[in-house]
């Protein structure tokens, strides 16, 4: 089946999630190493039914816009990027991204996916601000966010407990006027 592409860049497209994607999500989300980068999920066991419930909930949630990241070269999904808790009145949201297919990491897919999602946030939804957060040990993500003009605005000290240690949760934001130039 051809995927419904919402936005496309050079290497990736943001595609509409399909029910069949649940099987991939289920495998990826149960990887402990990957969970550590998500902070709040570390050590959880997610069932296929949990993923089905998640899929059903995001389909109905108007405050969430979730897309699968689809590589144009390999023609496969590598995970998701989403805007969460969209506040249409105050024109803001929180960005979430994860590239769980480890073979597809470090190939600029994350950078392109974030840029496409910001284009969607600022030019389609007309949001003013997008926030994000990440665990302080995720230096690779931090470099990507800074390259895309996100600015650090805060730090929640010892917020995330992973690998028997507490880590800070770093908060960043970008405004439409800083992205659309």
KALIN-V138172 format. One record per residue. N is the residue number from 1. SS is DSSP state (A for helix, B for strand, O for the rest). Layout:
# KALIN-V138172
[[N & SS] [N & SS]]
This chain:
# KALIN-V138172
[[1 & O] [2 & O] [3 & O] [4 & O] [5 & B] [6 & B] [7 & B] [8 & B] [9 & O] [10 & O] [11 & O] [12 & B] [13 & B] [14 & B] [15 & B] [16 & B] [17 & O] [18 & O] [19 & A] [20 & A] [21 & A] [22 & A] [23 & A] [24 & A] [25 & A] [26 & A] [27 & A] [28 & A] [29 & A] [30 & O] [31 & O] [32 & A] [33 & A] [34 & A] [35 & A] [36 & A] [37 & A] [38 & A] [39 & O] [40 & O] [41 & O] [42 & O] [43 & O] [44 & O] [45 & O] [46 & O] [47 & O] [48 & A] [49 & A] [50 & A] [51 & A] [52 & A] [53 & A] [54 & A] [55 & A] [56 & A] [57 & A] [58 & A] [59 & A] [60 & A] [61 & O] [62 & O] [63 & O] [64 & O] [65 & B] [66 & B] [67 & B] [68 & B] [69 & B] [70 & B] [71 & B] [72 & O] [73 & O] [74 & O] [75 & O] [76 & B] [77 & B] [78 & B] [79 & B] [80 & B] [81 & B] [82 & B] [83 & B] [84 & B] [85 & B] [86 & B] [87 & B] [88 & O] [89 & O] [90 & O] [91 & O] [92 & B] [93 & B] [94 & B] [95 & B] [96 & B] [97 & B] [98 & B] [99 & B] [100 & O] [101 & O] [102 & A] [103 & A] [104 & A] [105 & O] [106 & O] [107 & O] [108 & O] [109 & A] [110 & A] [111 & A] [112 & A] [113 & A] [114 & A] [115 & A] [116 & A] [117 & A] [118 & A] [119 & A] [120 & A] [121 & A] [122 & A] [123 & A] [124 & A] [125 & O] [126 & O] [127 & O] [128 & O] [129 & B] [130 & B] [131 & B] [132 & B] [133 & B] [134 & B] [135 & B] [136 & O] [137 & O] [138 & O] [139 & A] [140 & A] [141 & A] [142 & A] [143 & A] [144 & A] [145 & A] [146 & A] [147 & A] [148 & O] [149 & O] [150 & O] [151 & B] [152 & B] [153 & B] [154 & B] [155 & B] [156 & B] [157 & B] [158 & B] [159 & B] [160 & B] [161 & B] [162 & B] [163 & O] [164 & O] [165 & B] [166 & B] [167 & B] [168 & B] [169 & B] [170 & B] [171 & B] [172 & B] [173 & B] [174 & B] [175 & B] [176 & A] [177 & A] [178 & A] [179 & A] [180 & O] [181 & O]]
